[in-house]
Amino acid sequence: MTHRRIVHSLTVLSVLLAILLFGSDRALAHCDTMDGPVVKAAQRALATRNINLVLIWVQKKDEPEIKERFRQTLAVRRLSREARKLADNYFFETLVRLHRAGEGEPYTGIQPAGTDLGPVIPVADKALQDGSVEALLKLFPSTASADIQTRFRNAIARKSFNENDVEAGREYVKEYVSLMHYLEHLYEEKRSASE
């Protein structure tokens, strides 16, 4: 391994550790988990070397940073198994951080796979996967049905996009995130009212 590669690997490690150590506390978010849609997209992008799969999760202004981190990750992950794991995690952290910033939300690191997200998010993801809103509607009062159905239809309408059409992908992500945030807010209101 050349001196330059060692220095680069150590730099990547230092940045990753700084991100992990200096994050602030906040509530969990779906995209902050290892089995969430952002990290899954990143894993697929690295496996296929197709950056378009992750560009949909960040704003256009963040594309240069993501493209550079993607390039660096692909280069570093060839060095060794340990370098690959470190580089991948660094890329996941960068992607999720920029995604959260694009939502105007704080970033505190990525939670492990299997993190309990409550009852709403898993049901909503399954509903989107199946194309049926019925199970989701059962979680909320009927007064919210019309709004849920409208947001759900908006997400479903944009779900089948060409994976290389970044703008179409961003439209889907926008509707997906809007639906998830709305459902989380609605569920919190319902829970607060019952306490």
N, C-alpha and C positions, 0 to 999 in steps of 0.2 A: 504494500500500500504506500503510495507516495505521501510526502509531507503535506502537500496541498489537500489531498483527500482526507487525511487525518484531521487537519485543521478544520476543513469544511464539516466533517462529521461531528467534531466537538462543538462547533458553532451551532449546528442544528440541535444538538443535545442541550446546550446552554439555553437556547431560546425556548425549547420545549419545557425545560424545568422551570424557567421563569414564569411561563404561562401557567403552569400547574400550581406553583407556589403562591402567586400573587393574585389569584382570582378572588372575587368577592362573593359573599353568600347571597343566594336568591332561590326562588322556587325553581323546580326542575321544569324543563321544557322538552317536548318530544324530540326536537332536532338535536338535543344535547346528549343523546344516548348512543352507545356503540351499535345498537340495533335500530336506530332511527333512520329516517329516509335520507338525511344528508350524508351520514357516514356510509350507508349502503351504496349510495351513488358514488362516493369517493372510492370505495373498494372496487366497484365495477369499472370506474374510470381508469384506475391503476392497472387492473387486470387486462383491460382492452386497449389501454393507452389512448383513450378517447376523452379528452378534456371537456368536450361539449356536455357530457353527462353531469358535470359538476358546475359548469358555468351558469346553469339555470337557477342554482341556489344562491347566487350572489348578484349584486347590482353590477351594472355595466362598468361603473367606475372602479370596481374591484377586480375586474378581469386581468389587468396586467400583473397584479400581485399573485393571483391564483395561478396564472400561466407560468410565472417564474417559479413558484413553489412546486408546481407540478413537474416542471422540467428538472428542478433540483432533486425532487423525490425520486423520479425515475432514474437519475444518475446515481444517487447514493444507495438506493436499494439493491444495486448490483454488487456492492462491495462484500456483503456477508449477510447471513441470516439476521444477526443482531442489528446491523445497519438498516436492513429492510424494515424490520419492525419499528425501529426508531424513526426512520424517514416517513413511513406510513402514518404513524401516530402524529408526527409533526404536521403532515399534510392535513389529516383529519382535524386537528386542533385549529389550524389556520382557516380551513374552510368553514367550520362551525362558527368560529369567532367572527368572521366576516359576514356570514349569514345572519347571525344574531345582531350584529351592528346594523345591518341593512333593515332589520325589523325595529331598530331603535331599542333593543333589549341588551342587558349586560351579559357578559360571558364569564363563566366560572369553571370551565373545563368540561370534559366529556364524562358522563356517567356510564357505568358498566352496562353491558347487555343484560336484559331482564329487569331493569329498574322499574319499580312499580309506578305506573303513570296514572293510576286510578282507572275507573271503569269506562270513561268516555273515549279516550284516544284509541285504545285497541278496537273498540266497537266501530268507531268512525273509520279507521283504516280498513277494517274488514268490510264495512259497507261500501267504501270506495272500490275496493278490490272486487267485490261481488256485483257492484252496480245497483245495489238495492238499499234504500234508506230506511226500510221498515224497522230493523232492530235498533237503529239509532233513535228513531222517533219514540220508541218505548221508554227511553231514559228520561224524557222531558215531558212537561205538561203539554196538553194539546194546543194551548195558546201559542206555543213556540213553533208548532208544526210548519206553518207556511214559510216562516223565515228559514228554518232548517232545510226544508225542501228546495227553496230557491237557491241557497248557497250550495247545497249538495249538487243540484243540477248544473250550476255554473262550473263546479269543479269537474264533474263527470264530462261535461261538454268539451273541456280542454285537456282531458286526460290522455287521449290517444294522439299524441303529437310525434312527429319525426324526431328521433333523439338527436339529430344533428341540427335541428332548427332551434337554436338557443332562445330566440325571442318567443316562440310558441311554448317552449318549455317554461320560460319565466312566467308566461300568462297562466299556465297550469299551477305553478308553484304559488303565484299570487292568490289564486282562488283556493288552493289547498290550505295555505297558511291562514287565509281569511276564515275559512270554515273551521279550522282547528281552534283558532283563537276565540271565535264566536262561541263554539261549543264549550270550551274551557270556562269562559266568562259566564255563560248560561248555567253551567253546572255549579260553579262557585256561588252564584246567586241563589240557586235552588237549595244548595247545602246550607248557606247562611240563613235562609228563610226558615229552614226546618230546625235550626238550633235554638 
